Amino acid sequence: MSEKKDNDLPLTPSLGDMSAVDFRRHGHRLVDWIADYFENIERLPVLAQIEPGDLKAALPPSPPEQGESMDAILADLDRLIVPAVTHWSHPSFFAYFATSTSAPGIFGEMLSAAFDVKGMLWRTSPASTELEEVVLDWLRQMMGLDPGMTGFIYDTASVSSLHAIAAAREGVELRIREEGMSGRTDLPLLRVYASEQAHSSIEKAIITLGLGQRSLRKIPTDAEFRMDVAALADAIEEDKRSGFIPFCIVATVGTTSTSSIDPVREIIPIGEKHVMWLHVDAAYAGSAAVVPELRHVLDGCERADSVVVNPHKWLFTPFDLSVLYCRHLDLLRRAFSLVPEYLQTPEQAIVRSGSDYGVQLGRRFRALKLWMIIRYFGHEGLAARIREHCRLARLFASWVEESPDWEVAAPVPFALVCFRACPQVEAGPGEVTEKRLDELNEAIMHGVNATGDAFLSHTKLNGKLVLRLSIGNIRTTEKHVRHVWELLNAQLSALA
Ligand code: PLP
């Protein structure tokens, strides 16, 4: 995709940056490169078809002594890097939570890199602070979240949830910020509750905060993979009788394996009764609430203490951008603000300083890309795209349901279908049919992925291996969904 070697290009200057003339020239080429990439992406295999270590072996082990031409760099981009990329922007990327960038989002990233602000204080870039406040309030309105919720941008949902749980712990008034947890005999076990289907980031947050894995109590789920509310209530009562301090419940709207929705409205009174923080992990499905008829998925969140939603998952925002909506920004600030003399500013009492609300000092200007995306597509445009993804997922699920050789393994509230092949298989002597079906489904998945035409991932539900088809790419159309269905059936015919 890069041009042939251009011998006229000057070598890198000995001092200073690339000249404006060259920047313009290479920049135009690079934009052309990206446009070509998107236009021709379906010619590339979705899943990188290389072996571990291949790229490392192809790269020089030591850095160049002299600067190199952009021609040489772009040639290696095509030759070495592109084949080693798994193309999340490919419309047949259906694995994990399929997410995608968009053109206005890419422009936002380019500008953010050009400004290169470190948004730690209001004065280090007023635009970064103020645009973030405004654009997150737009998003809040689009999702129908309560006006009492204030948004703050982190890189990922893992980090958003970490900060939410830290704020919840700060609210328990145990002087953990000042005295820590180690060596203290006066601290009972602090408990956090999340369903067995909650994302691993919750457990990681608990590990990172020094609470220890035993502080997380995993609550069983019902037949549709939603938190069992009665089991939650019992667990909290039991822990209190044991002298523990239950301080936080994490509900999930759109779990990772199946996109199930915990019954937030029923969980609220339990949290309120025990004065606990309710954090809602809507990292994936929160974006669906921008579709008016799907707003109900955040039902109950108006009484949550915090909600995380990831525009980088399903709002066409290039990675990374996660938003924590929080009702108690003051607690977040109490947990994290630490302002040395060299960061004091005259206006600090009347403005928001990004560094007060988390572990990071400098922060990227992420709001810029979200602002450009919302302006370019508009609320209606974003809703139309998400609505279409949900339609495609329901369509795929209907084909699965109609086929005697396949079954849908979980409800489909959004754009994720969990399904598996279930043909009649003969179990050999001493063999278990379920094990054979697991092996068959795994082989089907690897077979489809090896074609390079589509990429799927899997999970386990009730001990069974299940395939996941996630639709979230801005370029995915019915044609791509039909094609992966054909690929799946071809693999099934070849293997069963
Ligand atoms: N929460 C849920 C429900 C998720 O599905 C995921 C990732 O898929 C995460 C959190 C973590 O997201 P991130 O990569 O932004 O940390």
Residues whose N, C-alpha, C, O or C-beta is under 5 A from the ligand:
A	BS01	PLP	T156 A157 S158 H199 S201 G254 T255 T256 D281 A283 Y284
